[in-house]
Each structure stands twice: as structure tokens, then as C-alpha cells.
Amino acid sequence: MRSYSIFLDEADGTLFAIAEIEHIEARESIARTEVCKRWWKFMAPLMEVNQDDSPCTVALRKVFEL
């Protein structure tokens, strides 16, 4: 993982996270670790999650970077 950032929209309390990971295999490997699963459980009350507490994700298309 090159970077992991969480942003807060203070107007409505929405959290938005961005994880930059080079390869899908690396993401899947990280997701299998106990520390990652503990993080998901800790964060679950603050975000939409799947049944296994993994965050609900949406694929986004980058439209601009400076």
C-alpha cells in the first residue's frame, strides 16, 4: 500500500477513504491479515460494511490529478 487516507465531511459526518494499492493481489493479501480484520471491526460503526465487516467499496474512475 502506497498510501491510505481518510477524509471527513464535517457537514454530515461522512467518511471517505482512499487506499492506493498497486495490485489487486496485494489488496487481497492485506485483507486476509488479522490486523486488517481488527481494523474493519473497529471502523464498522463509522461506515457502511459488508457482513464480514469489510468496507463497502465503489470503483471510481479518476477524472483529474494535479
PDB file of N, CA, C and O in Angstrom, chain B, residues numbered from 101:
ATOM      1  N   MET B 101       0.852  -1.168   0.000  1.00  0.00           N
ATOM      2  CA  MET B 101       0.000   0.000   0.000  1.00  0.00           C
ATOM      3  C   MET B 101       0.901   1.236   0.000  1.00  0.00           C
ATOM      4  O   MET B 101       1.773   1.392   0.854  1.00  0.00           O
ATOM      5  N   ARG B 102       0.664   2.105  -0.980  1.00  0.00           N
ATOM      6  CA  ARG B 102       1.467   3.331  -1.065  1.00  0.00           C
ATOM      7  C   ARG B 102       0.951   4.407  -0.130  1.00  0.00           C
ATOM      8  O   ARG B 102       1.732   5.154   0.459  1.00  0.00           O
ATOM      9  N   SER B 103      -0.361   4.487   0.005  1.00  0.00           N
ATOM     10  CA  SER B 103      -0.918   5.486   0.918  1.00  0.00           C
ATOM     11  C   SER B 103      -2.334   5.079   1.306  1.00  0.00           C
ATOM     12  O   SER B 103      -3.010   4.342   0.590  1.00  0.00           O
ATOM     13  N   TYR B 104      -2.757   5.577   2.451  1.00  0.00           N
ATOM     14  CA  TYR B 104      -4.119   5.337   2.946  1.00  0.00           C
ATOM     15  C   TYR B 104      -4.554   6.612   3.631  1.00  0.00           C
ATOM     16  O   TYR B 104      -3.911   7.054   4.583  1.00  0.00           O
ATOM     17  N   SER B 105      -5.622   7.202   3.168  1.00  0.00           N
ATOM     18  CA  SER B 105      -6.118   8.463   3.722  1.00  0.00           C
ATOM     19  C   SER B 105      -7.602   8.338   4.015  1.00  0.00           C
ATOM     20  O   SER B 105      -8.338   7.681   3.279  1.00  0.00           O
ATOM     21  N   ILE B 106      -8.037   8.972   5.093  1.00  0.00           N
ATOM     22  CA  ILE B 106      -9.453   9.046   5.426  1.00  0.00           C
ATOM     23  C   ILE B 106      -9.817  10.519   5.539  1.00  0.00           C
ATOM     24  O   ILE B 106      -9.155  11.282   6.244  1.00  0.00           O
ATOM     25  N   PHE B 107     -10.871  10.909   4.842  1.00  0.00           N
ATOM     26  CA  PHE B 107     -11.343  12.283   4.861  1.00  0.00           C
ATOM     27  C   PHE B 107     -12.689  12.338   5.569  1.00  0.00           C
ATOM     28  O   PHE B 107     -13.470  11.388   5.498  1.00  0.00           O
ATOM     29  N   LEU B 108     -12.962  13.441   6.248  1.00  0.00           N
ATOM     30  CA  LEU B 108     -14.225  13.640   6.959  1.00  0.00           C
ATOM     31  C   LEU B 108     -14.955  14.828   6.371  1.00  0.00           C
ATOM     32  O   LEU B 108     -14.388  15.913   6.241  1.00  0.00           O
ATOM     33  N   ASP B 109     -16.219  14.623   6.015  1.00  0.00           N
ATOM     34  CA  ASP B 109     -17.100  15.719   5.635  1.00  0.00           C
ATOM     35  C   ASP B 109     -17.787  16.158   6.921  1.00  0.00           C
ATOM     36  O   ASP B 109     -18.740  15.521   7.369  1.00  0.00           O
ATOM     37  N   GLU B 110     -17.310  17.233   7.506  1.00  0.00           N
ATOM     38  CA  GLU B 110     -17.820  17.672   8.795  1.00  0.00           C
ATOM     39  C   GLU B 110     -19.285  18.103   8.741  1.00  0.00           C
ATOM     40  O   GLU B 110     -19.956  18.141   9.772  1.00  0.00           O
ATOM     41  N   ALA B 111     -19.777  18.423   7.562  1.00  0.00           N
ATOM     42  CA  ALA B 111     -21.175  18.845   7.432  1.00  0.00           C
ATOM     43  C   ALA B 111     -22.141  17.712   7.769  1.00  0.00           C
ATOM     44  O   ALA B 111     -23.178  17.943   8.390  1.00  0.00           O
ATOM     45  N   ASP B 112     -21.801  16.479   7.358  1.00  0.00           N
ATOM     46  CA  ASP B 112     -22.732  15.373   7.621  1.00  0.00           C
ATOM     47  C   ASP B 112     -22.073  14.164   8.276  1.00  0.00           C
ATOM     48  O   ASP B 112     -22.729  13.142   8.477  1.00  0.00           O
ATOM     49  N   GLY B 113     -20.775  14.263   8.614  1.00  0.00           N
ATOM     50  CA  GLY B 113     -20.092  13.168   9.285  1.00  0.00           C
ATOM     51  C   GLY B 113     -19.666  12.032   8.374  1.00  0.00           C
ATOM     52  O   GLY B 113     -19.251  10.982   8.863  1.00  0.00           O
ATOM     53  N   THR B 114     -19.757  12.211   7.071  1.00  0.00           N
ATOM     54  CA  THR B 114     -19.383  11.166   6.122  1.00  0.00           C
ATOM     55  C   THR B 114     -17.868  10.988   6.095  1.00  0.00           C
ATOM     56  O   THR B 114     -17.116  11.960   6.022  1.00  0.00           O
ATOM     57  N   LEU B 115     -17.430   9.721   6.154  1.00  0.00           N
ATOM     58  CA  LEU B 115     -16.026   9.397   5.991  1.00  0.00           C
ATOM     59  C   LEU B 115     -15.801   8.898   4.570  1.00  0.00           C
ATOM     60  O   LEU B 115     -16.631   8.179   4.013  1.00  0.00           O
ATOM     61  N   PHE B 116     -14.671   9.288   3.993  1.00  0.00           N
ATOM     62  CA  PHE B 116     -14.303   8.860   2.651  1.00  0.00           C
ATOM     63  C   PHE B 116     -12.857   8.408   2.719  1.00  0.00           C
ATOM     64  O   PHE B 116     -11.979   9.198   3.067  1.00  0.00           O
ATOM     65  N   ALA B 117     -12.591   7.145   2.390  1.00  0.00           N
ATOM     66  CA  ALA B 117     -11.241   6.612   2.477  1.00  0.00           C
ATOM     67  C   ALA B 117     -10.693   6.290   1.094  1.00  0.00           C
ATOM     68  O   ALA B 117     -11.419   5.867   0.195  1.00  0.00           O
ATOM     69  N   ILE B 118      -9.395   6.502   0.955  1.00  0.00           N
ATOM     70  CA  ILE B 118      -8.697   6.175  -0.281  1.00  0.00           C
ATOM     71  C   ILE B 118      -7.468   5.345   0.086  1.00  0.00           C
ATOM     72  O   ILE B 118      -6.634   5.775   0.883  1.00  0.00           O
ATOM     73  N   ALA B 119      -7.366   4.161  -0.498  1.00  0.00           N
ATOM     74  CA  ALA B 119      -6.194   3.314  -0.332  1.00  0.00           C
ATOM     75  C   ALA B 119      -5.560   3.130  -1.698  1.00  0.00           C
ATOM     76  O   ALA B 119      -6.212   2.665  -2.633  1.00  0.00           O
ATOM     77  N   GLU B 120      -4.287   3.495  -1.816  1.00  0.00           N
ATOM     78  CA  GLU B 120      -3.577   3.308  -3.082  1.00  0.00           C
ATOM     79  C   GLU B 120      -2.748   2.029  -2.984  1.00  0.00           C
ATOM     80  O   GLU B 120      -1.761   1.961  -2.252  1.00  0.00           O
ATOM     81  N   ILE B 121      -3.177   1.022  -3.739  1.00  0.00           N
ATOM     82  CA  ILE B 121      -2.514  -0.279  -3.733  1.00  0.00           C
ATOM     83  C   ILE B 121      -2.223  -0.643  -5.179  1.00  0.00           C
ATOM     84  O   ILE B 121      -3.099  -0.564  -6.040  1.00  0.00           O
ATOM     85  N   GLU B 122      -0.986  -1.041  -5.434  1.00  0.00           N
ATOM     86  CA  GLU B 122      -0.536  -1.303  -6.798  1.00  0.00           C
ATOM     87  C   GLU B 122      -1.293  -2.434  -7.484  1.00  0.00           C
ATOM     88  O   GLU B 122      -1.698  -2.287  -8.637  1.00  0.00           O
ATOM     89  N   HIS B 123      -1.492  -3.553  -6.804  1.00  0.00           N
ATOM     90  CA  HIS B 123      -2.056  -4.732  -7.443  1.00  0.00           C
ATOM     91  C   HIS B 123      -3.204  -5.296  -6.610  1.00  0.00           C
ATOM     92  O   HIS B 123      -3.154  -5.263  -5.380  1.00  0.00           O
ATOM     93  N   ILE B 124      -4.223  -5.807  -7.265  1.00  0.00           N
ATOM     94  CA  ILE B 124      -5.373  -6.393  -6.586  1.00  0.00           C
ATOM     95  C   ILE B 124      -4.933  -7.534  -5.678  1.00  0.00           C
ATOM     96  O   ILE B 124      -5.528  -7.746  -4.621  1.00  0.00           O
ATOM     97  N   GLU B 125      -3.904  -8.266  -6.073  1.00  0.00           N
ATOM     98  CA  GLU B 125      -3.406  -9.368  -5.252  1.00  0.00           C
ATOM     99  C   GLU B 125      -2.894  -8.856  -3.911  1.00  0.00           C
ATOM    100  O   GLU B 125      -3.087  -9.505  -2.883  1.00  0.00           O
ATOM    101  N   ALA B 126      -2.248  -7.704  -3.918  1.00  0.00           N
ATOM    102  CA  ALA B 126      -1.738  -7.110  -2.676  1.00  0.00           C
ATOM    103  C   ALA B 126      -2.901  -6.712  -1.772  1.00  0.00           C
ATOM    104  O   ALA B 126      -2.848  -6.923  -0.560  1.00  0.00           O
ATOM    105  N   ARG B 127      -3.945  -6.141  -2.356  1.00  0.00           N
ATOM    106  CA  ARG B 127      -5.113  -5.750  -1.562  1.00  0.00           C
ATOM    107  C   ARG B 127      -5.751  -6.974  -0.924  1.00  0.00           C
ATOM    108  O   ARG B 127      -6.110  -6.958   0.254  1.00  0.00           O
ATOM    109  N   GLU B 128      -5.886  -8.021  -1.703  1.00  0.00           N
ATOM    110  CA  GLU B 128      -6.495  -9.244  -1.184  1.00  0.00           C
ATOM    111  C   GLU B 128      -5.637  -9.875  -0.095  1.00  0.00           C
ATOM    112  O   GLU B 128      -6.163 -10.428   0.870  1.00  0.00           O
ATOM    113  N   SER B 129      -4.331  -9.795  -0.245  1.00  0.00           N
ATOM    114  CA  SER B 129      -3.420 -10.323   0.766  1.00  0.00           C
ATOM    115  C   SER B 129      -3.545  -9.541   2.070  1.00  0.00           C
ATOM    116  O   SER B 129      -3.587 -10.130   3.150  1.00  0.00           O
ATOM    117  N   ILE B 130      -3.603  -8.227   1.972  1.00  0.00           N
ATOM    118  CA  ILE B 130      -3.775  -7.377   3.156  1.00  0.00           C
ATOM    119  C   ILE B 130      -5.110  -7.687   3.832  1.00  0.00           C
ATOM    120  O   ILE B 130      -5.184  -7.759   5.058  1.00  0.00           O
ATOM    121  N   ALA B 131      -6.145  -7.868   3.048  1.00  0.00           N
ATOM    122  CA  ALA B 131      -7.484  -8.119   3.596  1.00  0.00           C
ATOM    123  C   ALA B 131      -7.556  -9.411   4.405  1.00  0.00           C
ATOM    124  O   ALA B 131      -8.430  -9.553   5.260  1.00  0.00           O
ATOM    125  N   ARG B 132      -6.663 -10.340   4.151  1.00  0.00           N
ATOM    126  CA  ARG B 132      -6.669 -11.610   4.885  1.00  0.00           C
ATOM    127  C   ARG B 132      -5.945 -11.542   6.224  1.00  0.00           C
ATOM    128  O   ARG B 132      -6.023 -12.492   7.003  1.00  0.00           O
ATOM    129  N   THR B 133      -5.243 -10.449   6.515  1.00  0.00           N
ATOM    130  CA  THR B 133      -4.472 -10.364   7.755  1.00  0.00           C
ATOM    131  C   THR B 133      -5.380 -10.074   8.947  1.00  0.00           C
ATOM    132  O   THR B 133      -6.431  -9.448   8.810  1.00  0.00           O
ATOM    133  N   GLU B 134      -4.954 -10.539  10.111  1.00  0.00           N
ATOM    134  CA  GLU B 134      -5.732 -10.312  11.339  1.00  0.00           C
ATOM    135  C   GLU B 134      -5.790  -8.834  11.697  1.00  0.00           C
ATOM    136  O   GLU B 134      -6.823  -8.356  12.168  1.00  0.00           O
ATOM    137  N   VAL B 135      -4.705  -8.103  11.482  1.00  0.00           N
ATOM    138  CA  VAL B 135      -4.713  -6.680  11.829  1.00  0.00           C
ATOM    139  C   VAL B 135      -5.721  -5.919  10.959  1.00  0.00           C
ATOM    140  O   VAL B 135      -6.380  -4.997  11.438  1.00  0.00           O
ATOM    141  N   CYS B 136      -5.841  -6.298   9.699  1.00  0.00           N
ATOM    142  CA  CYS B 136      -6.815  -5.657   8.819  1.00  0.00           C
ATOM    143  C   CYS B 136      -8.230  -5.967   9.278  1.00  0.00           C
ATOM    144  O   CYS B 136      -9.087  -5.084   9.311  1.00  0.00           O
ATOM    145  N   LYS B 137      -8.471  -7.218   9.629  1.00  0.00           N
ATOM    146  CA  LYS B 137      -9.807  -7.598  10.104  1.00  0.00           C
ATOM    147  C   LYS B 137     -10.154  -6.879  11.403  1.00  0.00           C
ATOM    148  O   LYS B 137     -11.309  -6.502  11.598  1.00  0.00           O
ATOM    149  N   ARG B 138      -9.186  -6.678  12.296  1.00  0.00           N
ATOM    150  CA  ARG B 138      -9.439  -5.915  13.531  1.00  0.00           C
ATOM    151  C   ARG B 138      -9.767  -4.452  13.205  1.00  0.00           C
ATOM    152  O   ARG B 138     -10.647  -3.853  13.825  1.00  0.00           O
ATOM    153  N   TRP B 139      -9.052  -3.886  12.227  1.00  0.00           N
ATOM    154  CA  TRP B 139      -9.302  -2.502  11.804  1.00  0.00           C
ATOM    155  C   TRP B 139     -10.722  -2.358  11.273  1.00  0.00           C
ATOM    156  O   TRP B 139     -11.429  -1.410  11.613  1.00  0.00           O
ATOM    157  N   TRP B 140     -11.137  -3.318  10.428  1.00  0.00           N
ATOM    158  CA  TRP B 140     -12.502  -3.276   9.897  1.00  0.00           C
ATOM    159  C   TRP B 140     -13.528  -3.315  11.018  1.00  0.00           C
ATOM    160  O   TRP B 140     -14.495  -2.554  11.001  1.00  0.00           O
ATOM    161  N   LYS B 141     -13.328  -4.192  11.988  1.00  0.00           N
ATOM    162  CA  LYS B 141     -14.274  -4.321  13.102  1.00  0.00           C
ATOM    163  C   LYS B 141     -14.319  -3.021  13.905  1.00  0.00           C
ATOM    164  O   LYS B 141     -15.392  -2.572  14.308  1.00  0.00           O
ATOM    165  N   PHE B 142     -13.151  -2.419  14.134  1.00  0.00           N
ATOM    166  CA  PHE B 142     -13.073  -1.155  14.861  1.00  0.00           C
ATOM    167  C   PHE B 142     -13.804  -0.038  14.115  1.00  0.00           C
ATOM    168  O   PHE B 142     -14.488   0.778  14.733  1.00  0.00           O
ATOM    169  N   MET B 143     -13.661   0.001  12.797  1.00  0.00           N
ATOM    170  CA  MET B 143     -14.244   1.065  11.978  1.00  0.00           C
ATOM    171  C   MET B 143     -15.697   0.810  11.582  1.00  0.00           C
ATOM    172  O   MET B 143     -16.377   1.731  11.129  1.00  0.00           O
ATOM    173  N   ALA B 144     -16.181  -0.409  11.742  1.00  0.00           N
ATOM    174  CA  ALA B 144     -17.526  -0.777  11.280  1.00  0.00           C
ATOM    175  C   ALA B 144     -18.631   0.166  11.758  1.00  0.00           C
ATOM    176  O   ALA B 144     -19.531   0.467  10.974  1.00  0.00           O
ATOM    177  N   PRO B 145     -18.608   0.650  13.014  1.00  0.00           N
ATOM    178  CA  PRO B 145     -19.679   1.559  13.424  1.00  0.00           C
ATOM    179  C   PRO B 145     -19.674   2.904  12.689  1.00  0.00           C
ATOM    180  O   PRO B 145     -20.654   3.648  12.741  1.00  0.00           O
ATOM    181  N   LEU B 146     -18.564   3.211  12.005  1.00  0.00           N
ATOM    182  CA  LEU B 146     -18.424   4.515  11.371  1.00  0.00           C
ATOM    183  C   LEU B 146     -18.672   4.509   9.871  1.00  0.00           C
ATOM    184  O   LEU B 146     -18.660   5.564   9.237  1.00  0.00           O
ATOM    185  N   MET B 147     -18.899   3.315   9.288  1.00  0.00           N
ATOM    186  CA  MET B 147     -19.032   3.260   7.837  1.00  0.00           C
ATOM    187  C   MET B 147     -19.924   2.098   7.418  1.00  0.00           C
ATOM    188  O   MET B 147     -20.216   1.206   8.214  1.00  0.00           O
ATOM    189  N   GLU B 148     -20.345   2.120   6.184  1.00  0.00           N
ATOM    190  CA  GLU B 148     -21.119   1.010   5.641  1.00  0.00           C
ATOM    191  C   GLU B 148     -20.177  -0.157   5.419  1.00  0.00           C
ATOM    192  O   GLU B 148     -19.102  -0.008   4.837  1.00  0.00           O
ATOM    193  N   VAL B 149     -20.601  -1.338   5.898  1.00  0.00           N
ATOM    194  CA  VAL B 149     -19.750  -2.519   5.793  1.00  0.00           C
ATOM    195  C   VAL B 149     -20.531  -3.710   5.262  1.00  0.00           C
ATOM    196  O   VAL B 149     -21.762  -3.736   5.286  1.00  0.00           O
ATOM    197  N   ASN B 150     -19.778  -4.697   4.781  1.00  0.00           N
ATOM    198  CA  ASN B 150     -20.346  -5.976   4.372  1.00  0.00           C
ATOM    199  C   ASN B 150     -20.520  -6.857   5.611  1.00  0.00           C
ATOM    200  O   ASN B 150     -20.152  -6.448   6.713  1.00  0.00           O
ATOM    201  N   GLN B 151     -21.069  -8.042   5.448  1.00  0.00           N
ATOM    202  CA  GLN B 151     -21.316  -8.933   6.587  1.00  0.00           C
ATOM    203  C   GLN B 151     -20.045  -9.303   7.333  1.00  0.00           C
ATOM    204  O   GLN B 151     -20.095  -9.572   8.534  1.00  0.00           O
ATOM    205  N   ASP B 152     -18.907  -9.321   6.648  1.00  0.00           N
ATOM    206  CA  ASP B 152     -17.640  -9.659   7.313  1.00  0.00           C
ATOM    207  C   ASP B 152     -16.923  -8.431   7.864  1.00  0.00           C
ATOM    208  O   ASP B 152     -15.743  -8.510   8.206  1.00  0.00           O
ATOM    209  N   ASP B 153     -17.617  -7.296   7.955  1.00  0.00           N
ATOM    210  CA  ASP B 153     -17.097  -6.006   8.415  1.00  0.00           C
ATOM    211  C   ASP B 153     -16.157  -5.331   7.431  1.00  0.00           C
ATOM    212  O   ASP B 153     -15.650  -4.247   7.722  1.00  0.00           O
ATOM    213  N   SER B 154     -15.907  -5.938   6.272  1.00  0.00           N
ATOM    214  CA  SER B 154     -15.090  -5.259   5.268  1.00  0.00           C
ATOM    215  C   SER B 154     -15.871  -4.054   4.754  1.00  0.00           C
ATOM    216  O   SER B 154     -17.096  -4.109   4.647  1.00  0.00           O
ATOM    217  N   PRO B 155     -15.172  -2.970   4.437  1.00  0.00           N
ATOM    218  CA  PRO B 155     -15.868  -1.775   3.978  1.00  0.00           C
ATOM    219  C   PRO B 155     -16.575  -1.996   2.645  1.00  0.00           C
ATOM    220  O   PRO B 155     -16.051  -2.671   1.759  1.00  0.00           O
ATOM    221  N   CYS B 156     -17.751  -1.432   2.512  1.00  0.00           N
ATOM    222  CA  CYS B 156     -18.416  -1.404   1.211  1.00  0.00           C
ATOM    223  C   CYS B 156     -17.583  -0.487   0.318  1.00  0.00           C
ATOM    224  O   CYS B 156     -17.192   0.606   0.729  1.00  0.00           O
ATOM    225  N   THR B 157     -17.321  -0.932  -0.878  1.00  0.00           N
ATOM    226  CA  THR B 157     -16.481  -0.141  -1.773  1.00  0.00           C
ATOM    227  C   THR B 157     -17.196   0.120  -3.089  1.00  0.00           C
ATOM    228  O   THR B 157     -18.110  -0.602  -3.488  1.00  0.00           O
ATOM    229  N   VAL B 158     -16.751   1.165  -3.735  1.00  0.00           N
ATOM    230  CA  VAL B 158     -17.264   1.535  -5.046  1.00  0.00           C
ATOM    231  C   VAL B 158     -16.061   1.850  -5.920  1.00  0.00           C
ATOM    232  O   VAL B 158     -15.197   2.634  -5.528  1.00  0.00           O
ATOM    233  N   ALA B 159     -16.001   1.259  -7.075  1.00  0.00           N
ATOM    234  CA  ALA B 159     -14.910   1.566  -8.003  1.00  0.00           C
ATOM    235  C   ALA B 159     -15.137   2.962  -8.572  1.00  0.00           C
ATOM    236  O   ALA B 159     -16.229   3.283  -9.042  1.00  0.00           O
ATOM    237  N   LEU B 160     -14.111   3.774  -8.523  1.00  0.00           N
ATOM    238  CA  LEU B 160     -14.188   5.140  -9.035  1.00  0.00           C
ATOM    239  C   LEU B 160     -13.231   5.306 -10.204  1.00  0.00           C
ATOM    240  O   LEU B 160     -12.171   4.682 -10.250  1.00  0.00           O
ATOM    241  N   ARG B 161     -13.606   6.130 -11.119  1.00  0.00           N
ATOM    242  CA  ARG B 161     -12.749   6.449 -12.255  1.00  0.00           C
ATOM    243  C   ARG B 161     -12.105   7.815 -11.992  1.00  0.00           C
ATOM    244  O   ARG B 161     -12.798   8.815 -11.801  1.00  0.00           O
ATOM    245  N   LYS B 162     -10.792   7.837 -11.986  1.00  0.00           N
ATOM    246  CA  LYS B 162     -10.094   9.114 -11.773  1.00  0.00           C
ATOM    247  C   LYS B 162     -10.347  10.016 -12.972  1.00  0.00           C
ATOM    248  O   LYS B 162     -10.166   9.600 -14.116  1.00  0.00           O
ATOM    249  N   VAL B 163     -10.759  11.237 -12.715  1.00  0.00           N
ATOM    250  CA  VAL B 163     -11.024  12.174 -13.797  1.00  0.00           C
ATOM    251  C   VAL B 163     -10.070  13.362 -13.790  1.00  0.00           C
ATOM    252  O   VAL B 163     -10.046  14.140 -14.743  1.00  0.00           O
ATOM    253  N   PHE B 164      -9.279  13.513 -12.717  1.00  0.00           N
ATOM    254  CA  PHE B 164      -8.337  14.619 -12.671  1.00  0.00           C
ATOM    255  C   PHE B 164      -7.308  14.358 -11.588  1.00  0.00           C
ATOM    256  O   PHE B 164      -7.639  13.843 -10.519  1.00  0.00           O
ATOM    257  N   GLU B 165      -6.065  14.711 -11.862  1.00  0.00           N
ATOM    258  CA  GLU B 165      -4.997  14.681 -10.861  1.00  0.00           C
ATOM    259  C   GLU B 165      -4.004  15.758 -11.220  1.00  0.00           C
ATOM    260  O   GLU B 165      -3.662  15.928 -12.391  1.00  0.00           O
ATOM    261  N   LEU B 166      -3.541  16.481 -10.236  1.00  0.00           N
ATOM    262  CA  LEU B 166      -2.593  17.579 -10.466  1.00  0.00           C
ATOM    263  C   LEU B 166      -1.308  17.258  -9.747  1.00  0.00           C
ATOM    264  O   LEU B 166      -0.360  18.042  -9.798  1.00  0.00           O
TER     265      LEU B 166
END
